[in-house]
Amino acid sequence: MSNVHLIDHPLVQHKLTLMRKKEASTNSFRRLLNELAMLMAYEVTRDMAMQEVEVETPLEKMTAKVIDGKKLVFVSILRAGTGILDGMLSVVPGARVGHIGLYRDPKTLTAVEYYFKMPQEMHERDVVVVDPMLATGNSAIAAVERLKELRPKSIKFVCLLTCPEGVKALQTAHPDVPIYTAAIDRQLNEHGYILPGLGDAGDRMFGTK
């Protein structure tokens, strides 16, 4: 699985385990997702470009490094991507935000787009696509295809969970897009859910069925 980055930091794994528990409340699940996304943001942004600026400390002037958050775009795949988006914006509040509305056809499991809104001048920006689950890969593939039409500088894909089938599908379609995940679970079931997984992330986050 080349180009797959497994974020195995103990805090990430601990919070993911708590989220997997079926008895975890909606409030607990949402809070843990936010915290986990903040932790994952550190790894995802590790190679961000920096520039030097002049600042004045209480003692003297100096040059120091900063990132240009305005060049970074977090793209949330609705609706479940919102949970990861909020956590990452806590770490990089200057980032721009895009949204892609996709739903999975229950019969074909293919992704159907219903909304697409991005910042301007995407050709100057680095994109981080966020969605809790990379299962069949259909939504991720469709989202990346749409984003590539805007020719951004780079694209990364971030998820909590994936499986061999999802990784293979996304890498086959978009081998240039690195995947960042907290776990690679065993397999998909016949309904396209990850096993052992954590259920439907959107339902658990919003308390819906």
Buried (B, 14 or more C-beta within 10 A) or exposed (E): EEBBBBBEBEEBEEBBEBBBEEEBEEEBBBBBBBBBBBBBBEBBBEEEEEEEEEEEEEEEEEEEEEBEBEBBBBBBBBBBBBBBBBBBBEBBEEBBBBBBBBEBEEEEBEBEBEEBEBBEEBEEBBBBBBBBBBBBBBBBBBBBEBBBEBEBBEBBBBBBBBBEBBBEBBBEBBEEBBBBBBBBBEEBEEEBBBEEBBBBBBBBBBEEE
